[in-house]
Amino acid sequence: MIHVPAGAAKNSKNVVVSEEPFTVPGFSVSAAASRMRYKNRLDLALIVSDHEAAAAGVFTGNRFCAAPVILCKEHLRGGHARCILVNAGYANACTGEEGLDRARKMAGLAAEKIGVSPGSVLVASTGVIGPQIELAPMERVFPDLVEGLAPHKWEDVACAIMTTDTVPKMASTSVPVGGKNVTIGGVAKGSGMIAPHMATLLVFVCTDALISQEVLEHWVRIGAEHSFNAITVDGDTSTNDTLLVMAGGKAENPLVSDVESEESRAFGEGLQAVLLQLARKVVLDGEGATKLIEITVSSAPDVKSAKKIAFTIANSPLVKTAFFGEDANWGRIVAAAGRAGVELDPLRTSLHFEDVCVFRSGVPLLSEAVEVEATKVCRQKNIRVNLDLGLGEGTFTAYTCDFSCDYVKINASYRS
């Protein structure tokens, strides 16, 4: 069990999140090996709701958005869905009209085999940009995929959607909503090409909460802003980024239809906690990463300014390589903050590595003891850095990782 960090997502600090295998009442899942690109692993996943579910999504901001993203946006106009079909290996991005046609056929295949309308099927793809997805391998294994549907196979789904990930990513929680315990559980993939709006990631979350589509969409967007739009590995944004959430209603709580209600806030806290934990796992599994680093910019003029500075620091290759080298190089951090294009006053600024203050009022706190303690912090796997601007109430936390030699090796030969 993991308690979400206090400053991570608004109002979610008391929610306990588990990373163990889970089930979500009202949903069955399955995974299979289609051998479309990968030869000896799961690469096709299916998530099915027993009944029509409220659904909402957040997608990439990349102008070259993939065919599955286009199709999901179309199918989500009605606000409901029955299932999600996902393939790993080929991204079906930059594939033109043929790629969009194949995405539709992918949805049609699932609809036919499960017995639902094609418009209720959401699809997602991840992998190499450019090649067309192959439908024949999907058709060949689909009977096994449907026959294998079961409530407990979320770990298989998490494995099937991986590309350069080194570990499957799962998170779940249970929160009281309207006198009923509501389950929220999800899986994610992501390791490289990670940057906000959104990152190279796929995220699928299901809940048995009975909730209106409007309220669900509200919390999905807020949750994404404080999780997947608050992380970076390398500053690159992908073509396929997709976050999909389905609410099946099997918990039979009173319908949550007022976004300002206590029940709505309880659900929102749970969802944000799950999304944040999945986002943190994505960063910690960044290609070649050895450390998870939280960059908090506080006392900024406003949140927008804090966010801009936080991401300038978090995306700096010099900052990230210093953390890999376990070097408490505070100069790279303040230099990155200074070039972010935000007004600040060095004489009112302080910088902490965890509880160790290394810079205050425009000058470093130079001493052997400070250097030793700051270096100890940089040797940790999880590191918190706080830059206090002393100017206002704006605060934002970005999540990043270090840059190691392995990042270059992984991405230099990704297609081969």
Summary of the structure (lengths in Angstrom):
residues: 416
radius of gyration: 21.7
end to end distance: 38.2
largest distance: 69.8
contacts: 1577
relative contact order: 0.14
helix: 34%
strand: 28%
